[in-house]
Amino acid sequence: MNVKTLSEEIIKPTSQTPPHHPKTYKVSLLDQFSPSSYMPFILFYKNNHQEYSADQTLSHLKESFSKTLAIYYPLAGRFKDTATIDCNDEGGLHIEAKINSTLSEFLKKPDIQFLNNFLPCKGNGLEKDRIPLVAAKITLFECGGIVLGACLFHKVVDAVASSAFLNTWAKISRGEKFIEPDFSSASTLFPPRDLSNDFVRNFDNFFFQGTKSYMRRYLFDAKAVTDLRAKTASENVPNPSRVEALSAFITERLSRASKEAKSSTFSTLMITHPVNLRQRIEPPLPDSSFGNIIWLAFAFYEIDPSSDSDHKINLSDLVEILREAFAGLNKESIAELETDEAFNALSELLESVYTNENIKIYRFTSANNMGLYDVDFGWGKPVWVAHMGDMVGYRSKQQFVFMEATSGKGLELWLASDEAELSILEKDPEFLEYAIPNPSISVE
């Protein structure tokens, strides 16, 4: 397979930043605390647009992309400093390409490493330069199927806001009404602050690791999810969520693989999950609230040293700790996030954990129930929403991503790790009892 670029250009918004909006956009404190990386989304569509030629389809998508940038005007600008975007209407990156394959051929056995060819830029990599804040790549299959690869800069938007941008683009493409984004709530509630160079360095070191991280995709189908929820339940948490149950199970199996690979020595597991705060804030904020309105839930699990030889981890206990971490992000604790005490505590945490060999960090994130499968440009909803391939050759944001399964109540896990751990996990019978490696995608 080969992807050939047809065009690459910076697309300006159809109209300049509205006069009633300031020419500079102040990000929030939560934006400042978000990683300097692109979030990748890859959406696959069947050929349900036979009435339009390929050129007409590409032209229409480019035009609606430009209109969407006019609505999401900060995304058409560029960062001036750590707290300010210059709303200069410079535009977003837009690439058009074609691939010498059909959609059904590719999805019959998805080539995870090849997925990066559908992205307009590298995903989850540390970015420092003056870059476009949004980028899109439209790739046409020989059968007329389409892939939309989108990258949105995490310093400006979280997954909820990214989905809102993509859905607005799709609604504009369909000629339908859309909800105007709210650009003021986040920075009003969480004003930005001056960040020291030491804090920025420690923050980058916490999120971005080495230059080799290999991606694997696993499906936990509806039965596996049900079984794992039952397996991890306890009297205190009788009904674990899908994410809680799978996070505990995956952490347990990965930590075993890490011990066996002898890639590190540790006695403490640290699990992080970004949590959407929109419905936890008092009063709640709508999903149209722009920016990063998220905070990390931190969960720590101490491995019993007396059982370290066989590395016993109690899954129910791990789920309880996760539940407590999620519950701890309530309206009272959220209101304290902008205080000096919270900032100093975070600074100390970041400085201490990433160099501590006794702590093994597992960074989870979830793109479930965020409307990515609703992004319909007029030829139907996507048949699959994918993450990305290997992260090799640059400092990457190592994390484990949950994506919605294409059908049922299952979840996909996109797991990035080093080769030694992956090779052990891939042969782990207890893991494979629940996890299906890279199954095909039906386009019927």
N, C-alpha and C positions, 0 to 999 in steps of 0.2 A: 504494500500500500504506500501511496505517496500523496502528500498534500501540497498542492501548488498554489502559491499566493497570486491572486489576480490584481489586487489593489491594496494599498495601505496609506491611510491619510488621517489627519486630525480633522474631526468634524466639529464645526462651531455650532452653538445653539442657533435656532432660527431667529431668535430675537435677543437683544442685549439684556443684561441684568435689569429687571424692572426698576424704575426710578425710586419706587417706594421701599426698595430693599437697599441696605448699605452696600457699598462697594467692597467692604471687607466682611468676612464671616468669622465670628468668634466660635471656635470649637469649645466643647465642654471639657471639664476635668476628666470625665469618663472617656472621651475621645483621646485625650492625652495619655490615658492609661491603657490604650489599646495598641496592639502590635503594629509596627511599621511594615506591613506586608499587604499583598493583594489576596483577597478571598476569591477562590475560583469556583465557578459554577458552569457545568457543561450540560446543556439540554438538547435531547435528540427528538426529532419530529419526523413523522411519516410524511409521504408526499400526498397531502390532501389539498393541494393548491394547483391542480392541473389547468385551471382556467387562466393562470398567469404564467408567463414565460419566466425563465430563471432571471433574466435581466430585470424584468418588472418586479419580481419578488425582492431582489437585492436593492433596487432603487427605492422601493417602498419602505424597506426596513431602515435604510440609511436616512430617509426623510423623517420617519417617525423617531429615530434615534436622536436626530437634531432637535426635534420638537420636545422630546423628553428632557434633553439637556437644558432647554429654556425653562422648564418647570423646576428641575433640580439644579438650579443655577450654581450652587457651590461646587458641584461636581465638575462643572466646566471651567473652574478656576485652578489655581496652583497655590501651594503652601508658601507663605512668606516667612513664617517662623513657626515655633512649636504650638502656637495658640491661634494663628490667624491664617485664613485663606484669602488670597487676593481674587475677588470675583471678577476676573478680567476677560471672561468669555473665551478663553484660549481654546477650550474644546476637549473632546474625548477622542481616544484612539479608536479607529474603525478599520477592520481588515476584512477583505473578502477573499475566499479561497475555494478550491474544488478538490475532491479526492477521487481517485480511480478505484472506487469500490461502491458496493451498494450498502444501504443501511442494514438490511437483513443479514448480509454476509458479516458485517462488522459485529453486530449484536449477537450473532450465533455463538461466538466465543470472544467476548470483549478483550481486546488487547490493552491491559491497564497501562502499560508503559507508553503506548502510542497515544494515549489520551492527551498528553501535553501538546501534541500537534494541533489540537483543536482550541487551545488557549491563545489569547493575544499576547500574553506575557507570562513570566514564571509565577506560579502560585506559591503562597506561604513562604516567600523568601524575604530576607531583610532588605528593605529599600531605604536608601538615604537621599537619593537625588531628587531634583525637581521633576516630578513625573505626572502624567495624566492621572486623574483620580478615578477615572472609569475607562475601561477598554473593552471592546467587543470584537469577536471574530465570527463571521458567518461562513460556514463551509457547506458546499453543496455536494451531495452524493450523486453518483451516476443515475440513480433511480428517481432523483428529485427530492429525496429526503434531505433534511437540513439539520445541521448542528450549530447551536449558538453557544460559543464559549465566552463567558463574561468574567471580568476581573474588576472588583471594586476595592478601593483602598480602605483598609480596616481602620485607619486613623480618622476616617470620616463617617463610616457606616458600619453597623453590625449586620448580622444575617437577616434580621427582620426588616431593616431599612433597605438592604440590598434586594430582598424579595419585593418590597414595595416599589422600588425603582423599576425592576424587571416587569412587574405586573402593570405599572403605569405605562411603560413603553408598549406593552402588548395591547392595552386598552386604547391607547392613541392610535396604534396600528389598525385596530378594528373600528376606529371612529366612535368609540364609546366614552361616556363620562368617567372621570377618575376622581379620586380623593386628593385634594391638595395636601402636600406635605406640611407638617408643622416644624418650622425651623428654629423656634425660639425656646421651647420648653426645656430642652436638655441644658443649654448654656445658662438659662435663668436659674434652674434648680442646682446645677453644678458648675459654677463659674470656673474658668481655667485659672491656673496659677503658674508662677515661674518654676521651672524644673531645673535642678542642678545637673551639671554634666555627669556627676557621679550617679545620680538617680537614673538618668537615661541609659547610661552604660550598664548598670545593674539590671535594669528592666529588659534591655536587649539580651543580655546574657541569660536571663531567666527564660525567655521565650525561644530564643534562637540558638540552636546547638551547632553540631558539626556540619560537614559538607556532603555527607552520604546518608540518605534516609530512603529506604525502599518501600514502595507502597504495595499493599495487598488488599483485596476486597473479599469480604465474606458476607453471606446472607444468613441471618437468623430468621427462619420462617416462623409463621404464627405458632406452630406447635412448639418449636424450640423456645420461643419467648415465653409461652405459657408454662412450659416445664421449668425454665430457669426462674421464673417468678415464684413458682412453688418451692423450688430448691433453696431459694435464698430468703424465704419468708420466716418470720419469727413471731412470737407473742407481741413484741413491741411494734413490729412492722409486718402485720399480717398480709398486706397487699402491696408489695413493692411495685414501683412503676417499672415500665420496660427499661428505661434508662438506668435506674438504680440497680436492677437485677443484672443487666448486661455489663454495666460498669464494674460491679463487684466481681463477676465471673471472669471477665477479660483481664482485670488487674491481677487476679489470683493466678491465672494460667500464664500470663506474661511474666510475672515475677518469678514463677518457677522456671520458665525458659531462660530468664536472665541469670538466675542462680546456676543453672546447668551449663550455660554458655560461659559462666565466670566472667561476664562482661563488666560486672561491678559487684561491690560488696555493700550491703545495706541492711539496716534493721528497722527502718521506718518507710512506710509507703505514704506518699503524698499524692492525693488525687485532686485535680482541679476541674471545675465545670463552669463555663460562663452561664449566667442566669439572666434571663430577660426580666428587667425590673419594671417594665411598663405597667403591669397589673399589680405590682407590689407597692408601688408608690401611692401615697395618699394626698390628693385624689389620684386615681389611676390615669395613665396616659394612653391615648389611642395608638394603634400600630402604625399610624401615619407619622408619628413623632420621629423626626430625622435624627440621625447620629448613632452613637454607641450608647444605648441605655441598658447597659449590662454591667455585671460585676462578677468576679470569680468567687465561687464557693470553694473553700479549702477544707479538705478532709484528711486527717492524719490517722494512720493505723500502725501501731507498734507490733512487730512480729515477736511472738513469744520466744525468747532466746533458748529456752529449754527444749523447744521443738524445732530449732532452726535446721537441724540435720535433715529433717524431712519436710521442712518449710510448710508447716501447717498454718493455713489462714482460714478463719471461721467466716464463711460467706455471709451468714446472718448478721454477725457483728459488723462486718464491713458495710452492709446495707444500712444498718442502724446509724453508723457514723455518717454515711452519705446523707441520710434523711435529716439528721441534725444539722449538717452543713447547709443544706438547702433551706431548712426552716429558719436558720439563723439570719437569713436575708429577709428581714421583715421591715415594716415601715420605720420602726425605731432605729434599727441599725443602718438602714439606707440614709436616714436623715443625718447620720453622723459621718458619712463618707467624706465630706468636704472639710472636716475638722483637722486641725494640726495633729491631734492624737492619732487619728486613723491614717493620715499620710505618713507620719513617722513610723507607725507600726508596719505599714506596707513596705516602707523603705528598708527597715531592719530585716523583714522577712525575705525580701528579694536579695539582699546582700548576703544573707546567711545560707539560703538553701541551695543555690545552684552550684556552690563549691563544696557542699557537704556530702562526702562519700557515703555517709550513713543513711542518706535520704534518696529514695528512688522516686522520681516524679512521673506521674501519668496524667497527661493533659488530654482531657476529653472535651468534645464540643458536639453540639447536636443541631442539625438543620431540619428536624422533624416539625411537621404542622406549621410550616411557615409559608405555605402557598406556592412553593416552587412548581408543583405539579398543576397549578392553575394558570401558569404563564402561557396564554393562548394568543398568538398573533393573527388568528383568523383561519388557521388550518388545523385546529385541534390542539389538545393538551400534549405535553411531551410524553413519549413512551418510556423515557428513562432520564433521570437526572443523576449525573455522575460527579465525582469529585476531581481527581487528577492522578497523574502517574508518579514516578519516582522523583525525589528531590535530591539531585546529585549535582555537585559542583558549586553549591552556594550554601550559605548559612540558612537553615530552614527552621520554620516554626513547627517543631515536632508535636503532633497531636493525633488523637484517634477520633475519627469523625463518624457520627451516626447520621445516616441518610434514610429517608423513607424508602421502603420497598415498593416495587411497582404494583403490587397487589397484596391484598390481605393485610394483616396487622404485624407483619414482620419488619425487621430493621436490617439495613445494610451497615456493616462496619468497614470503614476505610482506615486501615492500620498501617502506620509508617514506623519503621524501626530499622535496626541494623540487621545485616544478613545472618549473623550468628543466632540471634534470638528468633528471627523468622524461620530459619531452617529447622529449629527445634519445635516451634509452635506448629509448623506445617505437618509434623509427624505426631503431634500430641493427640492420642485417641480420645481423651476426655474433651478436649476442645472441639475436635472434629465430630464428636457425637451430636453437637448442636450447630456447628458452623459449617455452611456449605461453601467451598472455595469457588469464587468467581463464576456463578451460574450464568447461563445464557439469558437473554432478554427477548421475550416474545413481542413481535410487532404485529400480530394478528388483531 
